[in-house]
């Protein structure tokens, strides 16, 4: 009798375990489906989502992305034509006078640190990579002022290598949409990558950036004018009244 009771308990335990596993799989499947639907709607909302920096080659994109820190892409696009007219390649930039570079990029802010970084990039590319921007993450992040986020921008848009770019908008919007529970860049990159097909990673990042700029603002999200309001677990963190929210919508 004791043996039979033990078997019954084991069977019950096994059944409960299978049920829990099935529930976990169903939850995971539901989360993936919701994430994909959110992306589909956002992509329809922002069909022109792209890298807003103007560039003609990987070198220009790399430098422009470093300059874009703590400023707008529009602001960077105003200075890069002048910068690249003076210094069209890595060798020229690496040999540039730091004060002259600072003067050109001054409008982007933090111009001393940025000038030091991009001149250093020119030198490092010339000395270590024959003046050519490398494609690999570890090589890109070995360059002055280049972190993983910048490397992913360059890989995704200059080389067509998919990657999740964890800039400030992607970090914020991904957490609000339930794609991740973290604010740590590497964790967010891992969590978001796991939800979507690799081929979509770059476009997904651009789309989340556009949504962050247009509606899902850091301080006051335009919840009442959000196209994915019905799917967003953070709905209500900003004004839900449509008219009030619409006044918060900006051009991405």
Residue pairs with C-beta under 8 A, 6 or more apart in sequence:
31 178
31 195
32 195
34 178
34 231
35 177
35 178
35 179
35 195
35 196
36 195
36 196
37 231
38 177
38 228
38 231
38 232
39 196
39 200
39 204
39 207
41 227
41 228
41 231
42 207
42 208
42 210
42 211
42 227
42 228
43 49
43 203
43 207
44 227
45 211
45 227
46 207
46 210
46 211
46 214
46 252
49 203
49 206
49 207
49 209
49 210
49 252
50 157
50 206
51 61
51 153
51 156
51 157
51 206
52 73
52 74
52 77
53 61
53 64
53 65
53 68
53 73
53 76
53 77
53 80
54 64
54 77
54 80
54 81
55 61
55 64
55 80
55 157
55 158
57 158
58 133
58 154
58 158
58 159
59 89
59 90
59 125
59 133
60 80
60 84
61 153
61 154
61 157
61 158
62 121
62 133
62 140
62 143
62 146
62 150
62 154
62 158
63 80
63 83
63 84
63 93
63 118
63 121
64 76
64 77
64 80
65 150
65 153
65 154
66 114
66 117
66 118
66 121
66 145
66 146
66 150
67 76
67 79
67 80
67 105
67 108
67 114
67 118
68 76
68 108
69 110
69 114
70 109
70 110
71 108
71 109
75 107
75 108
76 108
78 107
79 104
79 105
79 107
79 108
82 104
83 101
83 104
83 105
86 92
86 96
86 100
86 104
87 93
87 96
87 101
87 122
89 131
90 121
90 122
90 125
90 126
90 131
90 132
90 133
91 122
91 126
91 131
92 122
93 101
93 118
93 119
93 121
93 122
94 119
94 120
94 121
94 122
94 123
94 124
94 125
94 126
94 127
95 122
96 119
96 122
98 115
98 116
98 119
101 115
101 118
101 119
102 111
102 112
102 115
105 111
105 114
105 115
105 118
108 114
113 145
114 145
116 144
116 145
117 144
117 145
117 146
118 145
120 143
120 144
120 145
121 143
121 144
121 145
121 146
124 142
124 143
124 144
125 131
125 132
125 133
125 143
128 142
129 139
133 140
133 154
133 158
134 140
135 155
135 159
135 161
137 148
137 151
137 152
137 155
140 146
140 150
140 151
140 154
140 155
141 147
141 148
141 151
148 166
148 185
148 186
148 189
149 165
149 166
149 167
149 185
152 163
152 164
152 165
152 166
152 205
153 165
155 161
155 163
156 162
156 163
156 165
156 201
156 202
156 205
157 202
162 198
162 199
162 200
162 201
162 202
163 201
163 202
163 205
164 170
164 188
164 189
164 192
164 193
164 201
164 204
164 205
165 202
165 205
165 209
166 185
166 186
166 188
166 189
167 205
167 209
168 212
168 218
169 208
169 209
169 211
169 212
169 213
169 216
170 188
170 192
170 205
170 208
170 209
170 212
171 183
171 185
171 188
172 212
172 216
172 218
173 208
173 211
173 212
173 216
174 180
174 188
174 191
174 192
174 208
175 181
175 182
175 183
175 188
176 216
176 221
176 232
176 233
176 234
176 237
177 228
177 231
177 232
177 233
177 234
178 232
178 233
178 234
179 188
179 191
179 192
179 195
180 187
180 188
180 191
180 192
181 191
182 188
182 191
192 201
192 204
193 201
196 204
209 252
210 252
211 252
212 218
213 250
213 251
213 252
214 222
214 249
214 250
214 251
214 252
215 221
215 222
215 225
215 226
215 245
215 248
215 249
215 250
216 222
216 226
217 238
217 248
217 250
220 238
220 239
220 248
221 234
221 237
221 238
221 248
222 238
222 239
222 245
222 246
222 248
222 249
223 229
223 232
223 235
223 236
223 237
223 238
223 239
223 240
223 245
224 238
224 239
224 240
224 241
224 242
224 243
224 244
224 245
224 246
225 242
225 245
225 246
225 248
225 249
226 232
226 235
226 245
229 235
229 240
238 245
238 248
239 245
239 248
